[in-house]
Amino acid sequence: GVSASTRGVTAYVTLEPCAFHGRTPSCAQALIDAGVVRVFVGMLDPDPRNAGAGVRMLRQAGVEVIVGLLADDVSRDLRTYLMAEA
């Protein structure tokens, strides 16, 4: 739920929060439940299970989402992870 320590905060994430429940619960839903009001996303998740769905989920819940913060750096830093997931 929403706690006083997270309500109204801004989150900065490298990869788009997932919208689906897999090995872990939906990160997008966790941000919504925590009361986060703004999320800066380095890059969209290329995983077809997500691919923009996390951003849509956040926006539909009224969370402001800004995509592309330091996108080149994030893409470079996550290259190994993203290649392993492909």
C-alpha positions, -999 to +999 in steps of 0.1 A: +000+000+000+009+037+001+032+047+028+042+082+039+077+075+028+068+068-009+036+089-014+043+116-040+079+107-049+096+106-083+112+073-094+141+070-118+144+036-135+167+024-163+142+000-179+105+004-183+087-012-153+070-045-163+033-046-165+030-084-162+033-108-133+061-133-139+088-145-115+080-113-096+049-091-093+043-062-118+068-034-110+045-009-126+017-019-102+041-017-073+050+019-082+013+027-085+005+010-052+034+029-035+019+063-045+047+073-069+035+103-089+063+106-116+086+081-132+116+088-154+123+058-176+156+054-194+143+031-222+112+011-231+114-026-224+119-045-258+104-077-243+072-082-263+054-091-230+059-055-219+070-032-248+052-001-236+026-018-214+043-007-182+042+030-193+006+027-204-003+012-170+014+039-151-002+067-172-037+052-169-032+053-132-024+090-134+014+087-130+034+112-151+059+092-172+089+107-190+107+082-213+142+086-227+162+100-198+199+091-206+186+066-232+220+061-249+238+054-216+210+031-204+209+011-236+247+007-235+247-003-199+219-028-203+231-043-236+244-076-220+212-080-200+189-073-230+209-097-253+206-125-226+169-120-224+164-122-262 
